[in-house]
């Protein structure tokens, strides 16, 4: 994910074994798109489930 630019990594200055990992601006953009797509997929699944005649 780092190589694609989705996250930023920084070493902990007090402990070199630790890394701080955060979403980059590109990561936030993709995250927002995924949230929108998740809502669309959830809506579609709920609509399909309402049309079934089986008790799932």
C-alpha positions as CSV (number, residue, x, y, z in Angstrom):
1,X,0.0,0.0,0.0
2,X,2.9,2.3,0.7
3,X,4.4,1.7,-2.8
4,X,1.0,2.7,-4.3
5,X,0.9,5.9,-2.2
6,X,-2.1,5.0,-0.1
7,X,-0.3,5.2,3.2
8,X,2.4,7.3,4.8
9,X,5.0,5.6,7.1
10,X,7.2,7.3,9.7
11,X,9.6,5.7,12.1
12,X,9.1,6.5,15.8
13,X,12.0,8.7,16.8
14,X,12.1,7.3,20.3
15,X,11.8,3.6,19.3
16,X,13.1,2.5,15.9
17,X,11.1,-0.7,16.1
18,X,7.9,1.2,15.7
19,X,6.4,2.8,12.6
20,X,3.5,5.2,12.5
21,X,1.2,4.4,9.5
22,X,-1.5,6.8,8.4
23,X,-3.6,7.2,5.3
24,X,-2.1,9.6,2.7
25,X,-4.3,12.0,0.8
26,X,-4.6,9.5,-1.9
27,X,-5.6,6.9,0.7
28,X,-8.4,9.2,2.1
29,X,-9.7,9.7,-1.4
30,X,-9.9,6.0,-2.1
31,X,-11.4,5.5,1.4
32,X,-14.2,7.9,0.6
33,X,-14.9,6.2,-2.7
34,X,-15.1,2.9,-1.0
35,X,-17.6,4.2,1.6
36,X,-19.9,5.4,-1.2
37,X,-19.6,2.1,-3.1
38,X,-20.3,0.1,0.1
39,X,-23.5,2.1,0.6
40,X,-24.5,1.4,-3.0
41,X,-23.8,-2.3,-2.6
42,X,-25.6,-2.5,0.7
43,X,-28.7,-0.8,-0.8
44,X,-28.7,-3.2,-3.8
45,X,-28.4,-6.2,-1.5
46,X,-31.3,-5.0,0.7
47,X,-33.5,-4.3,-2.4
48,X,-32.8,-7.8,-3.7
49,X,-33.5,-9.4,-0.3
50,X,-36.9,-7.6,-0.1
51,X,-37.9,-9.2,-3.4
52,X,-37.2,-12.8,-2.2
53,X,-39.9,-15.0,-1.1
54,X,-37.7,-17.2,1.1
55,X,-37.0,-16.4,4.7
56,X,-33.3,-16.0,4.8
